[in-house]
Amino acid sequence: MFSVGVTMIVSSKASDARAAYQFSSLAILPGLIPLIVYTSMKTLVDIRLIALEGGILVVACVAVLTFAIKLFRREQILTRWK
């Protein structure tokens, strides 16, 4: 949901579909950071830490989707992109 919201925000601000697609691919990074930390064994996997990260991601998803819904204007995007 986070990446969908970021994609909506990026596509509403970008002037080109390719630019929006490439820039919105960075939206997966917040979900990948904990995986990178755990696989590099820099910290112990603890259920409280996972719950904290999940809670932060849920709050971020709600915030991004709320902002994206307010910002997204389909008609404007269709007429601006050629």
C-alpha positions in Angstrom: 0.0 0.0 0.0 2.9 2.3 0.7 4.4 1.9 -2.7 0.9 2.4 -4.4 0.5 5.7 -2.5 3.9 6.9 -3.4 3.3 6.0 -7.0 0.1 8.0 -7.0 1.9 11.0 -5.6 4.8 10.7 -8.0 2.5 10.3 -11.0 0.4 13.3 -10.1 3.6 15.5 -10.0 5.7 14.0 -12.8 5.5 15.4 -16.3 6.2 12.0 -18.0 5.1 8.5 -17.4 8.6 7.0 -17.7 9.9 9.5 -15.1 7.0 8.7 -12.7 7.6 4.9 -13.1 11.4 5.2 -12.5 11.1 7.5 -9.5 8.3 5.6 -7.9 10.4 2.4 -7.8 12.2 3.9 -4.9 9.0 3.4 -2.8 10.0 -0.1 -1.9 13.1 1.0 0.1 11.3 1.4 3.4 10.1 -2.1 3.3 13.5 -3.5 2.3 15.6 -1.7 4.9 14.6 -4.1 7.8 15.3 -7.1 5.5 18.7 -5.8 4.7 19.5 -5.2 8.3 18.3 -8.7 9.4 20.1 -10.5 6.6 23.4 -8.8 7.4 23.0 -10.0 11.0 23.6 -6.5 12.4 20.8 -7.0 15.0 18.9 -9.9 16.5 15.5 -10.6 15.2 13.1 -9.7 18.0 9.3 -9.8 17.8 9.0 -6.4 19.5 11.3 -4.9 16.9 9.3 -6.4 14.1 6.1 -5.2 15.6 7.5 -1.7 16.0 8.7 -1.7 12.3 5.3 -3.0 11.2 3.5 -0.3 13.2 5.7 2.4 11.7 5.0 1.1 8.2 1.2 1.0 8.8 1.2 4.6 10.0 3.4 5.6 7.0 0.9 3.8 4.7 -2.1 5.6 6.1 -0.4 8.9 5.9 0.9 8.4 2.3 -2.4 7.1 1.1 -4.4 9.9 2.7 -2.1 12.5 1.1 -2.1 10.7 -2.3 -5.9 10.6 -2.4 -6.1 14.3 -1.8 -3.4 15.1 -4.4 -4.3 12.7 -7.2 -6.2 14.3 -10.1 -6.8 11.8 -12.8 -8.1 14.2 -15.4 -5.2 16.5 -15.1 -2.7 13.6 -15.5 -4.5 12.4 -18.6 -4.4 15.8 -20.3 -0.9 16.7 -19.2 0.9 13.5 -20.3 1.3 13.0 -24.0 
